Amino acid sequence: MANSLPIIDMQNRSSEKEIVKSLERWGCFRLVNHGVPPQLMSEIMAVGRWLLEFPVETKGLNVHKDKSFGYIPVNMTSPMFESLGVYDATLYEDLHHFSSQFNLSTHQREVMVKYSKAIYDLTKKLGIKLMEGLGLESGDLFKDWPCLMKFNKYHNNPETIGLTGAITHSDKGFFTILLDDELVNGLEMLDDHNGQFIPANPIPGSFLVNAGDIAKAWSNGRICNVKHRVQCNEPRVRYSITFFVLGPRNGKVETPPKLVDSQHPPLYVPFHFEEYCALRTSTKSIEGGVLDLFRKKTDLVIADVSEKLFVES
């Protein structure tokens, strides 16, 4: 595993323990034998490619109060990257609104709904396996959590080779399920143990699963919120689709009691996901550093600071 990321077979009897081990060591793993039909994966990728060919003016209609959840155009910070977003792909209303904005065909709408359901079902199964692997009572960890689906395009060309398409960052949510381009690579995951980036080489028919900031806080620091980036290594456009399990719609991100004991005291105060996003945006911190503001020892300070920033946002 020194130069490659873990590969986990979803149907393996020991997958629960493998998932926990991989998330603690790497914060990510490649998932195979996951049950999502290959044809559906190909069809949703075709929908994504089609959507990203619309004029910027049309794509600009895809908006959300949190700008990172809507259309992100090519910009100075990310001169090669753009993406479209469905804020909560678990809700038919959000999928219907998005599909109507771009006048998707009946077949394309069906693909959107089927894929969203398949991936959401997969995330729930991953949640169950994670809880079992941690010795927790099995349950629906992500019940009623919003899930953001993004269609991404990297405008790689001969002039961009060697440049960074997505700068080093951690994801703000709990899990990210990535359907990557099987032909054009570039995603690299940071190994916290040695500071080196490891290529997340695509495997046809697989997903890359990685943990974000919310997973680290929820697990009392056990899970690694892996930092990653996307490099331009070849002059071909790269497409991907990401499904982000964000955070609780209601209630707070809070560590399960069984993950706290005398040897593992609580690291973070409970907090709302929206509160966390507001702080991450206001501080322009994209590598998970905002979690330090929620450290248990400074809960009174954070209560004042975070409340002020949340209201202002």
FENBEL-V246256 format. One record per residue. N is the residue number from 1. RES is the residue in one small letter. SS is DSSP state (a for helix, b for strand, c for the rest). Layout:
N/RES/SS
N/RES/SS
This chain:
1/m/c
2/a/c
3/n/c
4/s/c
5/l/c
6/p/c
7/i/b
8/i/b
9/d/b
10/m/c
11/q/c
12/n/c
13/r/c
14/s/c
15/s/a
16/e/a
17/k/a
18/e/a
19/i/a
20/v/a
21/k/a
22/s/a
23/l/a
24/e/a
25/r/a
26/w/c
27/g/c
28/c/b
29/f/b
30/r/b
31/l/b
32/v/b
33/n/c
34/h/c
35/g/c
36/v/c
37/p/c
38/p/a
39/q/a
40/l/a
41/m/a
42/s/a
43/e/a
44/i/a
45/m/a
46/a/a
47/v/a
48/g/a
49/r/a
50/w/a
51/l/a
52/l/c
53/e/c
54/f/c
55/p/c
56/v/a
57/e/a
58/t/a
59/k/a
60/g/c
61/l/c
62/n/c
63/v/c
64/h/c
65/k/c
66/d/c
67/k/a
68/s/a
69/f/a
70/g/c
71/y/c
72/i/b
73/p/c
74/v/c
75/n/c
76/m/c
77/t/c
78/s/c
79/p/c
80/m/c
81/f/b
82/e/b
83/s/b
84/l/b
85/g/b
86/v/b
87/y/c
88/d/c
89/a/c
90/t/c
91/l/c
92/y/a
93/e/a
94/d/a
95/l/a
96/h/a
97/h/a
98/f/a
99/s/a
100/s/a
101/q/a
102/f/c
103/n/c
104/l/c
105/s/c
106/t/a
107/h/a
108/q/a
109/r/a
110/e/a
111/v/a
112/m/a
113/v/a
114/k/a
115/y/a
116/s/a
117/k/a
118/a/a
119/i/a
120/y/a
121/d/a
122/l/a
123/t/a
124/k/a
125/k/a
126/l/a
127/g/a
128/i/a
129/k/a
130/l/a
131/m/a
132/e/a
133/g/a
134/l/c
135/g/c
136/l/c
137/e/c
138/s/c
139/g/c
140/d/c
141/l/c
142/f/c
143/k/c
144/d/c
145/w/c
146/p/c
147/c/b
148/l/b
149/m/b
150/k/b
151/f/b
152/n/b
153/k/b
154/y/b
155/h/c
156/n/c
157/n/c
158/p/a
159/e/a
160/t/a
161/i/c
162/g/c
163/l/c
164/t/b
165/g/b
166/a/b
167/i/b
168/t/b
169/h/b
170/s/c
171/d/c
172/k/c
173/g/c
174/f/c
175/f/b
176/t/b
177/i/b
178/l/b
179/l/b
180/d/c
181/d/c
182/e/c
183/l/c
184/v/c
185/n/c
186/g/c
187/l/b
188/e/b
189/m/b
190/l/b
191/d/b
192/d/c
193/h/c
194/n/c
195/g/c
196/q/b
197/f/b
198/i/b
199/p/b
200/a/c
201/n/c
202/p/c
203/i/c
204/p/c
205/g/c
206/s/c
207/f/b
208/l/b
209/v/b
210/n/b
211/a/b
212/g/c
213/d/a
214/i/a
215/a/a
216/k/a
217/a/a
218/w/a
219/s/c
220/n/c
221/g/c
222/r/c
223/i/c
224/c/c
225/n/c
226/v/c
227/k/c
228/h/b
229/r/b
230/v/b
231/q/b
232/c/c
233/n/c
234/e/c
235/p/c
236/r/c
237/v/c
238/r/b
239/y/b
240/s/b
241/i/b
242/t/b
243/f/b
244/f/b
245/v/b
246/l/c
247/g/c
248/p/c
249/r/c
250/n/c
251/g/c
252/k/c
253/v/b
254/e/c
255/t/c
256/p/c
257/p/a
258/k/a
259/l/a
260/v/c
261/d/c
262/s/c
263/q/c
264/h/c
265/p/c
266/p/c
267/l/c
268/y/b
269/v/c
270/p/c
271/f/b
272/h/c
273/f/a
274/e/a
275/e/a
276/y/a
277/c/a
278/a/a
279/l/a
280/r/a
281/t/a
282/s/a
283/t/a
284/k/c
285/s/c
286/i/c
287/e/c
288/g/c
289/g/a
290/v/a
291/l/a
292/d/a
293/l/a
294/f/a
295/r/b
296/k/a
297/k/a
298/t/a
299/d/a
300/l/a
301/v/a
302/i/a
303/a/a
304/d/a
305/v/a
306/s/a
307/e/a
308/k/a
309/l/a
310/f/a
311/v/a
312/e/a
313/s/c
